């Protein structure tokens, strides 16, 4: 698809400039363009078409190791920037391109719980959000029905029987086995909601169950925002400039953002002006650009009078507990979203020795290569040579995973900073992550791993293999420009508007006050819709750069 390019860099400029074309950027572009605003988005990646993805091709498992790897440090596409994670037990995962990380996410479509917005009040830790679950609920509903999520109404873990436009995807043989194990223990489970079409929906076909969701959907069934938002936004007049690597935001002498400088793919420095600028570059990319946007008015980075830009990084430390079964469970069959989810251990129970909790998801385990690859720290002889076929026969199709997404509390020493030594290919300072897993989360991981072992055993697993912390699991990059009511302890207000800069908004995962214990995409998109609708409704009262 050719990207429309209209030069708005005039004395008038665009009404709104969006940086990043992912989950929140797509929502912003469609909402603002539908309200008649002149929108320009800068995206450093490009379009991907379904045929670019390899899930329906023999090379699929090999391409996941490199060009469709979830880590930009491994993938090293021209659109990627390096992220130094040597001081972190988890590797940050993201994708740069139209659709952002929704191109490669698993598609778990989960709402936060009401308690997630009142952590300080309920548990005495972190901070309360500046709005409630009920405030966000109508935006959850609207986004869910817009993207065509598949799910089953009435999950008793939630206080409201929120609906889905599509019926749930089949839970498969492994889902039935997993559910029976949970029933034996008397634990909650529910057919999992996914941002994947179970039947034809709008311009998207039904899932063909390739199981390749995490390396791009070759069918187009997954609700990535290149399909759900960007085409409609462009039809309404939004302008999407791809191959545009933003280096910094610019400000005038009144301390207002005037737009952004970016480097095009010919190596030329360009400037896009706008009345209002919206950051949607994820929980690493947004603080990276704000910290790089220093000036005489903002010597410590833009919108950073609190000193919290880049601080309080949260990643949802993730554990995998695999069970091997005697029977064939077809765990090579997709989708690679989630068949079941459980909120049994989500809410705080202080008898467990920690506060907050975790969401479980039962997932398939992919093709044969996933079961035979050598892993660092293991003896290669255990999977190759004479052991190769026996290992494959023992695991392929018979191996399933209870994945555990744990709530990560905000801690100021967990941070995104500018790397003093490393730059991207255009010379812009790279991001460096300094991150440790907190003691509360460590106890949470240990408790939930032990329970997941019990769940597999109750389901009849003959072997259980836990991985207490999965290194390549930090998809969820949150909290680095948190919202709140006090400019001294937060970066933006409840609408994503920067306390320090009246015409700057942040709407990606950076604004999370707490991480919640669930996959964040539904919440990110609901927050973006709420914030951008408010921006559209109040645009005449916002102080702008022109």
C-alpha positions in Angstrom: 0.0 0.0 0.0 1.4 3.4 -1.0 1.5 5.8 1.9 -0.1 9.2 1.2 2.3 12.1 1.7 1.0 15.7 1.9 3.3 18.5 3.0 1.7 20.2 6.0 4.9 21.8 7.0 3.6 25.3 6.3 2.9 28.3 8.5 -0.4 26.7 9.5 0.9 23.2 10.0 -1.1 20.1 10.9 -3.7 20.2 13.7 -2.2 17.1 15.3 1.1 15.3 14.8 1.2 11.7 16.1 4.5 10.0 16.6 4.1 6.2 16.2 1.6 4.2 14.1 1.0 1.4 16.6 -1.9 0.5 18.9 -2.5 3.9 20.4 -1.4 5.9 17.3 -3.9 4.1 15.1 -6.7 4.8 17.6 -5.6 8.5 17.7 -5.5 8.9 14.0 -8.9 7.5 13.3 -10.6 9.3 16.2 -9.1 12.7 15.3 -9.5 12.4 11.6 -13.2 11.4 12.1 -13.7 14.6 14.0 -12.3 16.7 11.1 -8.8 17.4 12.4 -5.9 17.6 10.1 -3.7 14.7 11.2 -0.1 13.7 10.3 1.7 10.7 11.7 5.4 9.9 11.6 6.3 6.2 11.7 9.9 5.0 11.4 8.8 1.6 10.0 6.8 0.7 6.9 3.7 -1.2 5.8 3.7 -4.9 5.9 1.3 -6.9 3.8 -0.1 -10.4 4.7 2.2 -12.0 2.2 5.2 -10.6 3.9 4.5 -12.9 6.9 5.8 -16.4 6.7 3.3 -18.3 8.9 1.8 -20.0 5.9 5.2 -20.8 4.4 7.8 -23.6 5.0 10.3 -21.1 6.2 8.2 -19.9 9.1 10.0 -21.3 12.0 13.4 -20.3 10.6 12.3 -16.7 9.9 11.1 -16.4 13.5 14.7 -16.7 14.6 15.8 -13.6 12.7 13.7 -11.3 10.5 10.5 -12.0 12.4 12.1 -12.2 15.8 10.3 -10.1 18.4 13.4 -8.5 19.7 14.7 -5.5 17.8 18.2 -6.4 19.0 17.9 -9.7 17.1 15.8 -8.6 14.2 17.9 -5.5 13.3 15.6 -4.3 10.6 16.4 -0.8 9.2 13.5 0.6 11.1 14.6 -0.8 14.4 16.7 0.9 17.1 18.9 -1.0 19.5 17.9 -1.3 23.2 20.6 -2.1 25.7 19.2 -4.7 28.0 22.4 -5.9 29.6 21.2 -4.5 33.0 17.9 -6.3 32.8 16.8 -9.9 33.3 14.2 -9.5 30.5 14.6 -8.5 26.9 12.4 -5.7 25.5 10.2 -6.8 22.6 8.6 -4.5 20.1 8.0 -3.9 16.4 8.4 -0.8 14.3 6.0 -0.4 11.4 2.5 0.5 10.6 0.5 -1.3 13.3 3.5 -1.3 15.7 3.7 -4.2 18.0 0.1 -5.3 17.2 1.7 -6.8 14.1 3.5 -9.3 16.3 1.4 -9.5 19.5 -0.3 -12.8 20.4 -3.7 -11.1 20.3 -4.7 -11.5 24.0 -7.5 -9.1 24.5 -8.0 -8.7 28.2 -9.4 -5.8 30.3 -7.8 -4.7 33.5 -9.8 -5.4 36.7 -11.6 -2.6 38.8 -9.0 -3.2 41.6 -6.2 -2.3 39.2 -7.2 1.3 39.2 -7.3 1.5 43.1 -4.1 -0.2 44.1 -3.0 2.5 46.7 -6.5 2.5 48.3 -6.8 -1.3 48.4 -3.3 -2.5 49.0 -1.3 0.5 50.2 1.2 0.4 47.4 2.0 2.4 44.2 -0.7 5.0 43.4 -4.4 5.0 42.4 -5.1 5.9 38.7 -6.8 9.3 38.2 -9.9 7.5 36.8 -11.8 4.2 37.5 -12.7 1.0 35.7 -16.2 2.4 35.2 -14.8 5.5 33.5 -12.9 3.4 31.1 -15.5 0.7 30.5 -17.4 2.4 27.6 -14.1 2.8 25.8 -13.2 -0.8 26.3 -16.6 -1.7 24.9 -16.2 0.6 21.9 -12.7 -0.6 21.0 -13.6 -4.3 21.5 -16.5 -4.1 19.0 -14.5 -1.9 16.6 -11.6 -4.4 16.2 -13.7 -7.5 16.2 -12.5 -9.3 19.3 -13.6 -12.9 19.9 -14.8 -14.0 23.3 -17.5 -15.3 25.5 -19.7 -13.0 27.6 -20.1 -13.5 31.3 -16.7 -14.3 32.7 -17.4 -14.4 36.5 -14.0 -12.9 37.3 -15.4 -9.5 36.1 -18.1 -7.5 37.6 -19.8 -6.8 34.3 -20.7 -9.2 31.5 -18.9 -7.3 28.8 -19.8 -8.5 25.3 -17.9 -9.4 22.2 -18.8 -9.0 18.5 -17.5 -12.5 17.7 -17.8 -15.9 19.3 -14.8 -17.3 21.0 -12.1 -19.2 19.1 -12.1 -23.0 19.7 -10.1 -24.0 22.8 -8.9 -27.1 21.1 -7.9 -30.5 22.6 -5.3 -28.9 24.9 -7.8 -26.4 26.2 -10.2 -29.2 27.1 -7.5 -31.0 29.0 -6.3 -27.8 30.8 -9.9 -27.0 31.8 -10.4 -30.4 33.3 -7.4 -29.9 35.4 -8.6 -26.5 36.6 -12.0 -28.0 37.4 -10.4 -30.7 39.5 -8.8 -28.0 41.6 -11.9 -25.8 41.7 -10.0 -23.0 40.0 -11.3 -20.3 37.7 -10.9 -20.6 33.9 -12.7 -19.1 31.0 -12.5 -19.4 27.2 -10.0 -16.7 26.5 -10.8 -13.5 24.6 -8.5 -12.7 21.6 -8.2 -9.9 19.1 -8.5 -12.5 16.4 -11.5 -13.0 14.2 -13.3 -16.3 14.7 -15.4 -15.5 11.5 -15.2 -12.9 8.8 -15.4 -9.4 10.3 -15.4 -6.2 8.3 -12.4 -6.4 6.0 -10.8 -9.3 7.8 -11.2 -13.1 7.2 -11.5 -15.7 9.9 -8.5 -17.2 11.6 -7.1 -20.2 9.7 -5.3 -21.4 12.8 -1.7 -21.3 11.5 -0.5 -20.6 15.0 1.9 -17.9 13.8 0.3 -14.9 15.5 3.6 -13.8 17.1 5.3 -13.3 13.8 2.6 -11.6 11.8 -0.7 -13.0 10.6 -0.6 -14.1 7.0 -4.4 -14.3 6.9 -5.1 -10.9 8.2 -7.4 -12.3 10.9 -5.6 -10.7 13.8 -6.7 -7.2 14.8 -3.5 -5.2 14.1 -4.1 -1.5 13.7 -2.8 -1.4 10.2 -6.0 -3.3 9.4 -8.4 -2.0 12.0 -7.6 1.7 12.0 -5.1 3.0 9.6 -6.8 2.4 6.3 -10.0 4.1 7.6 -8.0 7.0 9.0 -6.2 7.6 5.7 -9.5 7.5 3.9 -10.7 10.3 6.2 -7.7 12.4 5.3 -5.0 11.4 7.9 -1.5 11.5 6.5 0.9 8.7 7.4 4.6 9.3 6.6 6.5 6.0 6.8 10.3 5.7 7.0 10.3 8.8 9.2 12.7 8.4 12.2 11.9 11.1 14.7 15.0 12.4 16.5 13.5 15.0 18.8 10.5 17.3 19.4 10.9 21.0 18.9 9.6 23.8 21.2 9.2 27.5 20.9 10.1 30.2 23.4 6.7 29.8 25.1 7.6 26.2 26.0 5.0 24.7 23.5 5.8 21.9 21.2 6.0 23.0 17.6 6.4 19.6 16.0 9.1 17.1 15.4 12.4 16.7 13.5 12.8 13.5 11.7 15.2 11.8 9.3 13.8 10.4 6.1 15.1 7.3 4.4 17.3 9.5 2.1 19.1 10.7 5.2 17.6 14.2 5.1 16.6 16.0 8.2 12.9 17.2 8.0 10.6 19.0 10.3 6.9 18.4 10.6 5.0 21.3 12.4 1.7 20.9 14.3 -0.5 22.7 16.7 -0.6 19.7 19.0 1.8 16.7 19.3 0.8 13.2 20.5 3.4 10.7 21.5 2.5 7.0 20.8 5.9 5.4 20.5 5.6 2.8 23.3 7.0 2.7 26.9 10.6 2.8 25.6 10.4 4.9 22.5 8.4 7.7 24.0 10.7 8.4 27.0 13.7 8.0 24.7 12.5 10.9 22.5 11.4 13.1 25.4 14.8 12.7 27.1 16.5 13.5 23.8 14.4 16.6 23.3 16.4 18.9 25.6 16.5 22.7 25.3 17.2 25.7 27.4 13.6 25.5 28.7 13.8 21.7 29.2 17.4 20.9 30.1 16.5 17.5 31.6 14.2 16.4 28.7 10.8 17.5 27.6 7.9 17.4 30.1 10.3 16.2 32.8 10.1 18.7 35.6 9.0 15.7 37.9 12.2 13.8 36.9 10.0 10.8 36.2 10.2 10.6 32.4 11.7 7.1 31.8 11.3 6.1 35.5 9.0 3.4 36.9 9.4 1.0 34.0 7.2 -2.0 34.3 7.4 -5.1 32.1 5.2 -7.9 33.5 7.8 -10.5 34.4 6.6 -13.7 32.7 6.9 -17.3 33.7 6.2 -20.3 31.5 5.2 -23.7 33.0 5.1 -26.4 30.3 3.4 -29.7 30.7 4.0 -32.8 28.6 1.1 -35.2 28.1 0.8 -38.8 26.8 -2.0 -38.0 24.4 -1.9 -35.9 21.2 -3.2 -32.5 22.1 -2.6 -30.7 18.7 -0.6 -28.0 20.4 0.9 -27.0 17.0 -2.5 -25.7 16.0 -3.3 -22.0 16.3 -4.1 -19.4 17.2 -1.1 -18.7 19.2 -3.1 -16.4 21.3 -4.7 -18.0 24.3 -7.2 -20.9 24.6 -8.0 -20.4 28.3 -7.3 -17.7 30.8 -7.5 -17.8 34.6 -7.9 -15.0 37.1 -7.8 -17.4 40.1 -4.8 -15.8 41.6 -5.3 -12.2 40.4 -6.6 -10.3 43.4 -4.6 -9.7 46.5 -4.5 -12.3 49.2 -1.9 -11.3 51.8 -1.6 -14.8 53.1 0.4 -15.6 50.0 3.1 -13.2 51.1 2.7 -10.5 48.4 0.2 -8.0 47.1 -1.6 -8.0 43.7 -1.5 -11.1 41.5 -1.2 -12.6 38.0 -3.2 -13.6 35.0 -2.7 -17.1 33.5 -3.1 -18.0 29.9 -3.0 -21.5 28.3 -1.2 -21.5 25.0 -0.1 -23.9 22.3 3.6 -24.5 21.8 4.2 -24.2 18.0 6.0 -26.3 15.4 8.7 -28.9 15.6 11.6 -26.5 15.5 10.5 -24.9 18.8 11.0 -28.3 20.5 14.4 -29.1 19.2 16.3 -25.8 19.3 19.3 -25.6 21.6 19.0 -23.3 24.5 21.9 -21.5 26.2 22.9 -23.2 29.4 21.7 -26.6 28.3 23.6 -29.6 27.0 23.1 -29.7 23.2 23.2 -33.5 23.4 19.8 -33.5 25.1 18.1 -32.4 21.9 20.3 -33.5 19.1 22.0 -36.7 17.8 20.3 -39.9 19.0 17.9 -37.8 21.3 16.5 -35.7 18.5 13.6 -37.9 17.3 12.7 -39.2 20.7 12.5 -35.6 22.1 10.4 -34.5 19.2 8.0 -37.4 19.5 7.7 -36.8 23.2 6.9 -33.1 22.9 5.5 -32.1 19.5 1.7 -31.8 19.8 1.8 -33.0 23.4 3.3 -30.0 25.1 1.2 -27.0 26.4 2.0 -23.9 28.4 0.5 -22.2 31.3 1.9 -18.7 30.9 1.9 -16.4 33.9 1.7 -12.6 33.5 2.6 -11.0 36.8 1.8 -7.6 38.1 4.9 -5.4 38.2 4.8 -2.6 40.8 6.3 0.8 39.8 9.8 1.4 41.1 11.9 4.5 40.2 15.1 2.6 39.9 13.6 0.7 37.0 14.2 3.1 34.1 14.7 3.8 30.5 17.7 6.2 29.9 19.6 7.4 27.0 22.6 5.1 26.2 25.8 7.1 26.5 27.6 5.0 24.0 25.2 3.4 21.5 23.2 5.1 18.8 20.8 3.9 16.1 21.8 3.9 12.4 21.0 7.6 12.2 23.1 8.6 15.1 20.3 9.1 17.6 21.1 7.9 21.1 19.7 4.5 21.8 17.6 3.4 24.8 19.2 1.6 27.7 17.1 -0.3 30.3 18.0 -0.6 33.9 15.6 -3.0 35.4 15.4 -5.6 38.2 12.5 -7.7 39.3 11.1 -6.5 42.7 10.9 -8.7 45.8 7.0 -8.6 45.7 7.0 -9.8 42.1 9.6 -12.5 42.9 7.3 -14.0 45.5 4.4 -13.7 43.1 6.3 -15.6 40.4 7.3 -18.4 42.8 3.8 -18.8 44.1 2.1 -18.9 40.7 4.7 -21.2 39.2 4.0 -23.7 42.0 0.3 -23.4 41.3 0.7 -23.9 37.6 2.7 -27.1 38.2 -0.3 -28.3 40.3 -2.6 -27.4 37.4 -0.7 -29.4 34.9 -0.4 -32.4 37.3 -4.2 -32.2 37.9 -4.7 -32.3 34.1 -2.6 -35.4 33.8 0.8 -34.1 32.7 3.5 -36.8 32.8 6.2 -34.1 33.0 6.2 -30.5 34.0 9.0 -28.0 33.0 8.9 -24.6 34.6 10.8 -21.5 33.4 10.6 -19.1 36.4 11.4 -16.0 34.3 11.4 -16.0 30.5 14.0 -13.6 29.2 12.5 -12.8 25.8 9.1 -11.8 27.3 9.1 -8.0 27.9 6.4 -7.1 25.4 4.6 -4.9 27.9 6.6 -1.7 28.3 4.7 0.5 30.8 4.8 3.3 33.2 7.6 5.6 32.0 5.5 8.7 31.8 2.8 8.0 34.3 -0.5 9.9 34.6 -1.7 11.5 37.7 -3.1 14.7 39.3 0.1 16.1 40.8 2.7 17.4 38.5 5.4 16.6 41.1 4.6 12.9 41.0 3.4 12.3 37.4 4.1 13.4 33.9 0.6 13.7 32.3 -2.9 14.2 33.6 -5.8 11.8 33.2 -6.2 12.8 29.6 -2.6 12.2 28.7 -1.8 15.9 28.5 1.7 16.8 29.8 1.7 18.9 33.0 4.6 20.9 31.7 3.6 21.3 28.1 0.0 22.2 27.4 0.0 21.0 23.7 1.8 17.7 24.3 -0.1 14.4 24.8 1.1 10.9 25.6 -1.3 8.0 25.0 0.8 4.8 24.9 1.7 2.3 27.7 4.0 5.0 29.2 1.1 6.5 31.0 0.2 3.5 33.1 0.2 4.2 36.8 0.4 0.5 37.7 1.1 -2.3 35.3 -2.1 -4.3 36.1 -1.7 -8.0 35.8 -3.1 -8.4 32.3 -1.9 -8.0 28.8 -2.2 -4.2 28.2 -3.3 -3.7 24.6 -7.0 -3.4 25.3 -6.3 -0.9 28.0 -3.8 1.1 25.9 -6.3 1.4 23.1 -9.2 2.3 25.4 -7.1 5.0 27.1 -6.0 6.4 23.8 -9.6 6.6 22.6 -10.7 8.3 25.8 -7.9 10.8 25.7 -8.2 11.6 22.0 -12.0 12.0 22.1 -11.4 14.5 24.9 -8.7 16.3 22.8 -11.1 16.5 19.9 -13.9 17.9 22.1 -11.7 20.4 23.9 -9.3 21.4 21.0 -10.5 25.0 20.9 -9.4 25.5 24.5 -5.9 24.0 24.1 -3.0 26.4 23.9 -1.2 25.6 20.7 2.1 26.3 19.0 0.6 28.7 16.4 
